[in-house]
C-alpha cells in the first residue's frame, strides 16, 4: 500500500499569500516523479496557522528519490540575483503514514 507524507508548515497570516503563490508557481513540479500518486495543499480555516502539504507515494523509496532529487534541487535554487527568498513558513514538521485502508466513491 501507499505511503503518505504530510508536511505541517507553520505560516504566519502575513505570509499565507506568499506561501500559496510559491506553491502555485511550482504547480505540476512533482506530478512526473516516479511513484508519485497525489498532492494537496491544505489551507487552515480556523484555529491554527498550520498548512498541510499532503503527498501520497507508491512507496517510501519513491518519496526519498523525489526528496533527494527534484525537491532538493527546487529548494536550493535562488532568484536571478542568486539569492534565495526567505521562507514563508516559520516551522515545519514531517508526518509519515502508511495507508492501511482507503475508499473511493461508488459510481451511480
C-alpha positions as CSV (number, residue, x, y, z in Angstrom):
1,X,0.0,0.0,0.0
2,X,0.9,3.6,-0.4
3,X,2.7,5.9,2.0
4,X,1.5,9.4,2.9
5,X,3.8,12.3,3.8
6,X,2.2,15.4,5.5
7,X,4.4,18.4,5.8
8,X,3.0,20.6,8.6
9,X,4.0,24.2,7.8
10,X,3.5,26.9,10.4
11,X,2.7,30.0,8.3
12,X,2.0,33.4,9.9
13,X,-1.1,35.2,8.5
14,X,1.0,37.8,6.7
15,X,2.9,35.0,4.8
16,X,-0.1,32.9,3.6
17,X,-0.4,34.6,0.2
18,X,3.4,34.2,-0.3
19,X,3.3,30.5,0.5
20,X,0.3,29.9,-1.8
21,X,1.9,31.8,-4.7
22,X,5.2,29.8,-4.3
23,X,3.3,26.5,-4.5
24,X,1.3,27.8,-7.4
25,X,4.4,28.8,-9.3
26,X,5.7,25.2,-8.9
27,X,2.4,23.6,-9.9
28,X,2.9,20.3,-11.6
29,X,6.6,20.1,-10.4
30,X,6.0,16.8,-8.6
31,X,3.5,15.0,-10.9
32,X,6.1,13.4,-13.1
33,X,8.1,11.9,-10.3
34,X,8.2,8.1,-10.3
35,X,5.9,6.7,-7.6
36,X,4.0,9.9,-7.1
37,X,0.3,9.4,-6.5
38,X,-1.3,12.6,-5.1
39,X,-0.7,16.1,-3.8
40,X,-2.9,18.6,-1.9
41,X,-2.0,22.0,-0.2
42,X,-4.5,22.4,2.6
43,X,-5.1,26.0,3.9
44,X,-6.2,26.3,7.6
45,X,-9.7,27.6,8.1
46,X,-9.7,28.4,11.8
47,X,-7.8,27.8,15.0
48,X,-4.3,27.2,13.6
49,X,-1.6,28.7,11.4
50,X,-0.6,25.3,10.1
51,X,-0.9,24.5,6.4
52,X,-0.8,20.8,5.5
53,X,1.1,19.7,2.4
54,X,-0.3,16.2,1.7
55,X,1.5,13.9,-0.7
56,X,0.9,10.2,-1.4
57,X,3.6,7.9,-2.8
58,X,3.7,4.3,-4.1
59,X,6.4,3.5,-1.5
60,X,9.0,5.0,0.8
61,X,11.7,4.6,-1.8
62,X,9.8,6.8,-4.3
63,X,9.4,9.5,-1.8
64,X,13.1,9.5,-0.9
65,X,14.1,9.6,-4.5
66,X,12.0,12.7,-5.1
67,X,13.2,14.2,-1.8
68,X,16.9,13.8,-2.7
69,X,16.4,14.7,-6.4
70,X,13.8,17.2,-7.7
71,X,12.6,18.5,-4.3
72,X,16.2,19.2,-3.1
73,X,17.1,20.9,-6.4
74,X,13.9,23.1,-6.2
75,X,14.7,24.3,-2.7
76,X,18.3,25.0,-3.4
77,X,17.5,27.3,-6.4
78,X,17.5,31.0,-5.9
79,X,16.3,34.1,-7.7
80,X,18.0,35.6,-10.8
81,X,20.2,37.6,-8.4
82,X,21.4,34.4,-6.9
83,X,19.6,35.0,-3.5
84,X,17.1,32.6,-2.1
85,X,13.8,34.2,-0.9
86,X,13.2,34.0,2.8
87,X,10.9,31.1,3.9
88,X,7.2,31.8,4.2
89,X,6.9,29.2,6.9
90,X,8.3,29.7,10.3
91,X,8.4,26.0,11.1
92,X,8.0,22.6,9.5
93,X,7.3,19.1,10.7
94,X,7.0,15.9,8.6
95,X,4.4,13.3,9.5
96,X,4.6,9.9,7.8
97,X,1.8,7.3,7.5
98,X,1.1,4.0,5.7
99,X,-2.2,3.6,4.0
100,X,-4.0,0.7,5.6
101,X,-7.5,1.3,4.2
102,X,-9.0,3.5,1.6
103,X,-12.3,4.1,-0.1
104,X,-13.5,5.9,-3.2
105,X,-16.9,7.0,-4.3
106,X,-19.0,4.3,-5.9
107,X,-20.4,5.1,-9.3
108,X,-24.1,5.7,-9.6
